[in-house]
């Protein structure tokens, strides 16, 4: 077996509406409502060729993580713009940067990152490669 990429991750959240509004406003993600064929209605945050599926805490969909809880996410997103633009946008949106910009190592090499929290205190890292990474 060989894995190509991440398609989606799941976040358990305390408020679907607050989470959707934050990721739409702060990170420019598109909110999608979908029905996976089992009659349920779900929401996802879409960006690029990936998405973050959302589960409401206490009403998670099966199957789910062994101990799903708001605030347990920690993930890195790669910006499509220079990190200086990310920092300026976060400031305009009133989002406090917890750490950064700082050098880190991404999947394809050196990156520069900033870290901040979403409404559930998930740790969100937004990064940029200093040079175009090798594919």
C-alpha positions as CSV (number, residue, x, y, z in Angstrom):
1,X,0.0,0.0,0.0
2,X,1.1,3.6,-0.6
3,X,-0.8,6.7,0.6
4,X,-1.0,9.7,-1.7
5,X,-2.4,12.5,0.5
6,X,-4.9,13.5,3.3
7,X,-8.4,13.9,1.9
8,X,-10.1,15.1,5.1
9,X,-9.8,15.2,8.9
10,X,-12.5,15.4,11.5
11,X,-12.8,18.0,14.3
12,X,-15.3,17.6,17.1
13,X,-16.6,21.0,18.0
14,X,-18.7,22.6,20.7
15,X,-20.6,24.9,18.1
16,X,-20.9,24.1,14.4
17,X,-22.0,27.7,13.7
18,X,-19.1,29.3,15.6
19,X,-16.6,27.0,14.0
20,X,-17.9,27.5,10.5
21,X,-18.0,31.3,10.9
22,X,-14.4,31.3,12.3
23,X,-12.9,29.2,9.5
24,X,-14.8,31.0,6.8
25,X,-13.9,34.5,8.1
26,X,-10.3,33.8,9.3
27,X,-9.1,31.2,6.9
28,X,-11.3,31.7,3.8
29,X,-12.7,28.2,3.8
30,X,-16.0,27.4,2.2
31,X,-18.7,25.8,4.4
32,X,-20.4,22.8,2.7
33,X,-23.5,21.0,4.0
34,X,-23.7,17.5,2.7
35,X,-25.7,14.3,3.1
36,X,-23.4,11.2,2.9
37,X,-26.2,8.8,1.9
38,X,-27.3,7.8,5.4
39,X,-29.9,10.5,5.7
40,X,-27.8,12.6,8.1
41,X,-26.8,16.2,7.4
42,X,-23.2,17.1,8.0
43,X,-21.0,20.2,7.6
44,X,-17.4,20.5,6.3
45,X,-14.9,23.2,5.8
46,X,-13.5,23.0,2.3
47,X,-10.2,24.3,1.0
48,X,-8.0,23.3,-1.9
49,X,-8.5,19.6,-2.5
50,X,-9.1,18.8,1.2
51,X,-11.8,19.3,3.8
52,X,-12.4,19.3,7.5
53,X,-15.5,17.4,8.5
54,X,-17.2,18.7,11.6
55,X,-18.9,16.6,14.4
56,X,-21.0,18.3,17.0
57,X,-19.7,17.3,20.5
58,X,-22.1,14.8,22.0
59,X,-23.7,14.0,18.7
60,X,-20.7,12.6,16.8
61,X,-21.2,10.4,13.7
62,X,-20.1,6.8,13.7
63,X,-17.4,5.7,13.4
64,X,-15.6,8.2,15.4
65,X,-12.4,8.7,17.4
66,X,-12.2,6.7,20.7
67,X,-12.4,9.9,22.8
68,X,-13.6,12.8,20.6
69,X,-13.6,16.2,22.3
70,X,-13.5,19.8,21.3
71,X,-10.0,21.3,21.5
72,X,-8.0,18.2,20.8
73,X,-7.0,19.1,17.2
74,X,-3.5,20.3,16.3
75,X,-2.8,20.6,12.6
76,X,-0.8,22.6,10.0
77,X,-2.2,24.3,6.9
78,X,-0.1,25.6,4.1
79,X,-1.0,29.2,3.0
80,X,-1.4,30.1,-0.7
81,X,-0.1,33.6,0.1
82,X,3.1,34.9,1.8
83,X,3.1,34.5,5.5
84,X,3.3,38.3,6.0
85,X,-0.1,38.5,4.4
86,X,-1.4,35.8,6.8
87,X,0.0,37.7,9.8
88,X,-1.6,40.9,8.6
89,X,-5.0,39.2,8.0
90,X,-5.0,37.6,11.4
91,X,-4.3,41.0,13.0
92,X,-7.2,42.5,11.1
93,X,-9.5,39.7,12.2
94,X,-8.5,40.1,15.9
95,X,-6.9,36.7,16.0
96,X,-4.0,36.5,18.5
97,X,-0.9,34.7,17.3
98,X,0.3,32.5,20.0
99,X,3.7,31.7,18.5
100,X,5.5,32.9,15.4
101,X,6.5,33.5,12.8
102,X,9.0,30.7,13.6
103,X,11.0,28.2,11.5
104,X,9.6,24.6,11.4
105,X,9.9,21.6,9.2
106,X,7.0,20.7,7.0
107,X,6.3,17.5,5.0
108,X,8.3,18.8,2.0
109,X,11.0,20.8,3.8
110,X,11.6,24.0,5.8
111,X,8.5,26.2,6.5
112,X,7.8,29.3,8.5
113,X,4.8,29.1,10.8
114,X,2.4,31.0,13.0
115,X,0.2,29.3,15.6
116,X,-3.2,30.4,16.9
117,X,-6.4,29.0,18.4
118,X,-9.8,28.4,17.0
119,X,-13.0,28.8,19.0
120,X,-12.5,25.4,20.7
121,X,-8.8,26.0,21.4
122,X,-7.6,23.7,18.7
123,X,-4.1,24.6,17.7
124,X,-4.0,25.9,14.1
125,X,-0.6,26.3,12.5
126,X,-0.5,28.2,9.2
127,X,2.7,28.0,7.3
128,X,4.5,28.9,4.1
129,X,7.4,27.2,2.4
130,X,10.3,29.6,1.8
131,X,10.9,28.0,-1.6
132,X,8.6,26.0,-3.8
133,X,8.7,22.5,-2.3
134,X,9.6,19.6,-4.5
135,X,6.5,17.6,-5.6
